[in-house]
Each structure stands twice: as C-alpha cells, then as structure tokens.
Amino acid sequence: MIKNILSLIVLFLLIGCSKQLKEGVIINKQYNEGYYYTSTTMVMAGKVMVPMTNTFFVEEEWELTITNDTISSEVYVSQECYTGVVVGDYITLK
C-alpha cells in the first residue's frame, strides 16, 4: 500500500518536471471554442437506480504551438496574446 502511494507521488513529480518551451517560433495557432456537455450517472435511491444528469461548460482556449528547432510544445495563452501574434513570429513567454 505504501509502495503504491510512493509510486504515485514520484509519478506526479516526474510529470510536473516535463519540459515546456518558454520561447520559440510560432508554427500553429488554434482557437478552441467553449462548449457545454452533459453527463448522466446512475445513482442508487433506495432499491432503485435513478439517472442523474449534470451539465458542464468547458471554457474557450487559445493555443499556440511553438518550436525551437529541436522540440515543439503547445502552450495556452490569453486572448490578447493570441490576437497579437501571427504564425512565424518569435515569442518569449513568462
């Protein structure tokens, strides 16, 4: 049990250490529109299964793909940053 917990902690730490570019040339821009989706879950109410419907909203996103000639990375930016750059620009992120 303890071994499993330690393995999960190490896994999360390694995932957090993945390298993400902070500067490079923009090779792609993508706007992802916000949308709603519905999920239905069956729950027990006494001896009867009852459907429970939930509606969720996924926020809109502005995504840039940048490269530094060796690796490429997708980064999410604000709308102002997205509209202020074009494909081919060199960008430095904070």
TASUL-V344321 format. One record per backbone hydrogen bond with DSSP energy under -1.0 kcal/mol. CO is the residue of the C=O (numbers start at 0). NH is the residue of the N-H. Records with the same first field share a line. If there is no record, write none. Layout:
CO=NH  NH
//
This chain:
0=4
1=5
2=6
3=7
4=8
5=9
6=10
7=11
8=12
9=13
10=14
11=15
14=17
21=92
23=90
24=66
25=87
27=64
29=62
31=60
34=57
36=55
38=53
40=51
42=49
44=47
47=44
49=42
51=40
53=38
55=36
57=34
60=31
61=76
62=29
63=74
64=26  27
65=72
66=24
70=67
72=65
74=63
77=81
78=82
79=83
85=88
88=25
90=23
//
